[in-house]
């Protein structure tokens, strides 16, 4: 009897492909390419302010 797990697996319900690492299946996910943004003067000033005074909040606000 062969107890070896398949190296890749596709979930029929979601369509996500998984690969085997050790005893776990890890999803093969990738982020879509994001365009590079450039901040103008006031954008840079706001970013500086957020980094100085809103330590944990500025990363969440930038992602919106």
C-alpha positions as CSV (number, residue, x, y, z in Angstrom):
1,X,0.0,0.0,0.0
2,X,1.4,3.4,-1.0
3,X,1.0,6.1,1.8
4,X,2.9,8.8,-0.1
5,X,1.0,12.1,-0.5
6,X,0.8,13.8,-3.9
7,X,3.2,16.7,-4.3
8,X,0.4,19.1,-5.6
9,X,-3.3,19.1,-5.1
10,X,-6.1,21.3,-6.4
11,X,-9.1,22.1,-4.2
12,X,-12.2,21.4,-6.4
13,X,-14.4,23.8,-4.5
14,X,-12.2,26.9,-4.6
15,X,-9.8,26.1,-7.5
16,X,-6.7,26.9,-5.3
17,X,-3.6,24.8,-6.0
18,X,-1.6,23.6,-3.1
19,X,2.0,22.1,-2.8
20,X,3.3,19.8,-0.2
21,X,5.9,21.0,2.3
22,X,6.6,18.4,5.0
23,X,3.2,17.2,6.2
24,X,1.3,20.3,5.2
25,X,-0.3,21.6,2.0
26,X,0.6,25.2,1.4
27,X,-1.5,27.3,-1.1
28,X,0.3,28.6,-4.2
29,X,-0.8,32.2,-3.9
30,X,0.8,35.3,-5.4
31,X,0.0,38.9,-5.1
32,X,-1.0,40.8,-8.3
33,X,1.5,43.3,-9.6
34,X,0.9,46.7,-8.1
35,X,1.8,49.9,-9.9
36,X,4.4,52.1,-8.2
37,X,3.0,55.3,-6.8
38,X,4.8,58.6,-6.4
39,X,3.8,60.9,-3.6
40,X,3.8,64.6,-4.2
41,X,5.0,67.1,-1.6
42,X,1.9,66.9,0.6
43,X,1.7,63.1,0.4
44,X,5.2,62.9,1.6
45,X,4.4,65.3,4.4
46,X,1.4,63.3,5.5
47,X,3.4,60.1,5.4
48,X,6.1,61.6,7.6
49,X,3.4,62.8,10.0
50,X,1.7,59.4,10.1
51,X,5.0,57.6,10.8
52,X,5.9,60.0,13.6
53,X,2.6,60.4,15.4
54,X,0.5,57.4,14.4
55,X,2.9,54.5,14.8
56,X,0.7,51.5,14.3
57,X,-2.1,53.2,12.2
58,X,-0.2,54.5,9.2
59,X,0.3,51.1,7.5
60,X,-3.4,50.3,7.6
61,X,-4.3,53.8,6.2
62,X,-1.8,53.4,3.4
63,X,-3.3,50.2,2.2
64,X,-6.8,51.6,1.7
